[in-house]
Amino acid sequence: MDALPSGVLERLAQLRALVSPRAQRAGPNPLGLPGAWIYRADRPEPMVKHSAALLRVGVIVQGRKQLHVDGRVLSYDESSCIVLTGEVDYSSCVVEASPEQPFISLTLEVPTELVVRTLLDLADVCPVAVAPSGPPQSAFLAELDDRVLEPLVRLVGCLDDPAERKVVAPLALHELVFRLLRSDAAAALRAAACRGGDEGRIAESMAFIRANAQRKLSVEQLAKRAAMSPSHFAHRFREVARVSPMRYLKHVRLEHASVLLQQRLRAGEVATRTGYASVAHFTRDFKQRFGVAPGQYARRIGAGETIAGSDNHVAASALAAGNASA
């Protein structure tokens, strides 16, 4: 790794100081935000297959790893951040880690509608930003600078205060997206978010799903609200979000369920709060994604254990099994 600018080193040190105490065990550790986690490894790890369902940003605060995707080999460390555009299968391994200096990374799932909304906000001042061209890359490495690190420091630093977490965290995430859209990663984010002229309506639909995930929703309802035919809506939604509307809804529900279970709520109450009419259906979906039943998940997370998923370890608000080490 080449010598980093002093500003980057300072922000990295701040982020490392905030993240390290939250990475108490090997594997993924909860960050306290849906779709966000910290990964720790105390020694080099072999190549493991993963998949990223949605748009994801990863930053290494200590150590080094290698990623194989689409026939490319990407090696990265504290000098860069990685953007995975969603719906991508890849393999990765930790290549630099020790008990004295463990590998530690921070991964955030970025709502695609937030990227689209930011692009639309920038349309008047940066028209080129809303017109991606060329085939999108599934994974992109961008040089890390202090302007990207600053909102990450604020994001992690606000999590212990409930009021700050509610108000500051969304602002910090929005700023992170803005900074990335003004970095080398911009094309990757644009390509992941934009597939034509309906981005605004799809972004509104995604925000509506997130705000109303506990309700019974259908493609027909969502399409009518977006003033599109069901078939066109489903097609454009998948192009923009990289997943189908109903899969996105299930993802949002289970993402929220994992956070509620950390708050010691019973599975039946969590099922109701996340829009499931049947506890059995909720339990089946949750186990398929996290590898364990909701009750077992809550007990083991409460005991500070790492939960083994089908391909990899999953803890707290990490994603589906096999997805936690970006």
Secondary structure, 3 states (H helix, E strand, C coil): CCCCCHHHHHHHHHHHHHHHHHCCCCEEEECCCCCEEEEEECCCCCCEEEEECCCEEEEEEECEEEEEECCEEEEECCCEEEEECCCEEEEEEEEECCCCCCEEEEEEECCHHHHHHHHHHHCCCCHHHHCCCCCCCCEEEEECCHHHHHHHHHHHHCCCCHHHHHHHHHHHHHHHHHHHHCCCCHHHHHHHHCCCCCHHHHHHHHHHHHHCCCCCCCHHHHHHHCCCCHHHHHHHHHHHHCCCHHHHHHHHHHHHHHHHHHCCCCHHHHHHHCCCCCHHHHHHHHHHHHCCCHHHHHHHHHCCCCEECCCCEECCCCCCCCCCCC
